[in-house]
Amino acid sequence: MPLSKKIRKILRVLSYGRVSTVEQAFEEDGSRKVDGSPEAQKNRCKDHIKYLERRHKFKYKHVNHISDEGFSGKNTNRPGFQ
């Protein structure tokens, strides 16, 4: 293989989201905040992965997203964090 051809690795990525309080997840009227849902956090993570691909010229494969709702960031004993 010529030296000019680069071997590209595909980096596997796991994303993680967390909302610890009701105030972070819900509006005063009880509706879910647009940016506070696990799905919104997952989409933001995927967007960031795309940004990293463009910036660093690597290929990333998003393999999973884990979400822990109702757990403080100070508590590392969270189901998805384990």
Helices and strands as residue ranges (DSSP letters): E 10-19, H 22-25, H 38-56, E 59-69
